[in-house]
């Protein structure tokens, strides 16, 4: 199970992280159609403040901040998703 969150107020970089996260998830779902995952974009500043991030956008996977303050490449995100899945198994 992957619980994916994009933290950011809605700027262009936030949406770029959301696109990279969604594309990476689609790639994993092609490999493993039974994979359970959720992906949400949190724009509420009060909710964002619940996470240890100084800069947005941020990517959170299974409640762990994976990346903050930059837009990762899809390939990086796929690697992080796989690592998160390996830790839950």
C-alpha positions as CSV (number, residue, x, y, z in Angstrom):
1,X,0.0,0.0,0.0
2,X,1.2,3.4,-0.9
3,X,-0.2,6.5,0.7
4,X,1.1,9.5,-1.3
5,X,0.7,13.1,-0.5
6,X,1.9,16.2,-2.3
7,X,2.2,19.2,0.1
8,X,2.0,22.6,-1.4
9,X,-0.2,25.7,-1.7
10,X,-0.9,25.2,-5.5
11,X,2.1,26.8,-7.2
12,X,3.5,25.6,-10.6
13,X,6.2,23.5,-8.8
14,X,3.5,21.8,-6.6
15,X,1.6,20.7,-9.7
16,X,4.8,19.5,-11.3
17,X,5.5,17.3,-8.3
18,X,1.9,16.0,-8.5
19,X,2.4,15.2,-12.2
20,X,5.7,13.3,-11.5
21,X,4.1,11.5,-8.5
22,X,1.1,10.5,-10.7
23,X,3.2,9.4,-13.6
24,X,5.4,7.3,-11.3
25,X,2.4,5.7,-9.8
26,X,1.0,4.9,-13.2
27,X,4.2,3.2,-14.1
28,X,4.1,1.0,-11.0
29,X,0.5,0.2,-11.5
30,X,1.3,-1.1,-15.0
31,X,3.8,-3.5,-13.4
32,X,1.6,-4.4,-10.5
33,X,-2.1,-3.8,-11.2
34,X,-3.1,-5.1,-7.8
35,X,-1.1,-2.3,-6.0
36,X,-3.3,-0.3,-3.6
37,X,-2.4,3.4,-3.6
38,X,-3.8,6.8,-2.8
39,X,-2.6,10.1,-4.0
40,X,-3.7,13.4,-2.7
41,X,-2.6,17.0,-3.0
42,X,-2.8,18.9,0.3
43,X,-3.0,22.7,-0.2
44,X,-4.2,23.6,3.3
45,X,-1.3,25.4,5.1
46,X,-2.4,24.1,8.5
47,X,-2.3,20.5,7.3
48,X,1.1,21.1,5.6
49,X,2.5,22.5,8.9
50,X,1.9,19.0,10.5
51,X,4.8,17.7,8.5
52,X,8.5,18.5,9.1
53,X,9.0,20.5,5.9
54,X,10.6,23.9,5.5
55,X,10.0,24.3,1.8
56,X,7.2,23.2,-0.5
57,X,6.5,21.4,-2.7
58,X,7.0,18.2,-0.7
59,X,6.4,14.6,-1.4
60,X,5.3,12.4,1.4
61,X,5.1,8.6,1.0
62,X,3.5,6.5,3.8
63,X,3.8,9.5,6.2
64,X,7.5,9.9,5.5
65,X,8.8,13.1,3.9
66,X,10.7,11.9,0.9
67,X,11.5,15.1,-1.0
68,X,11.0,18.8,-0.3
69,X,11.8,22.1,-2.0
70,X,12.3,20.7,-5.5
71,X,10.6,18.8,-8.3
72,X,11.9,15.2,-8.5
73,X,12.2,13.3,-11.7
74,X,9.7,10.5,-12.3
75,X,12.4,7.9,-12.1
76,X,13.4,9.1,-8.7
77,X,9.8,8.9,-7.5
78,X,9.5,5.3,-8.8
79,X,12.6,4.4,-6.9
80,X,11.2,5.9,-3.7
81,X,7.8,4.2,-4.2
82,X,9.6,0.8,-4.6
83,X,11.7,1.5,-1.4
84,X,8.5,2.3,0.5
85,X,6.8,-0.9,-0.7
86,X,9.9,-2.9,0.3
87,X,9.7,-1.5,3.8
88,X,6.0,-2.4,4.2
89,X,6.5,-6.0,3.1
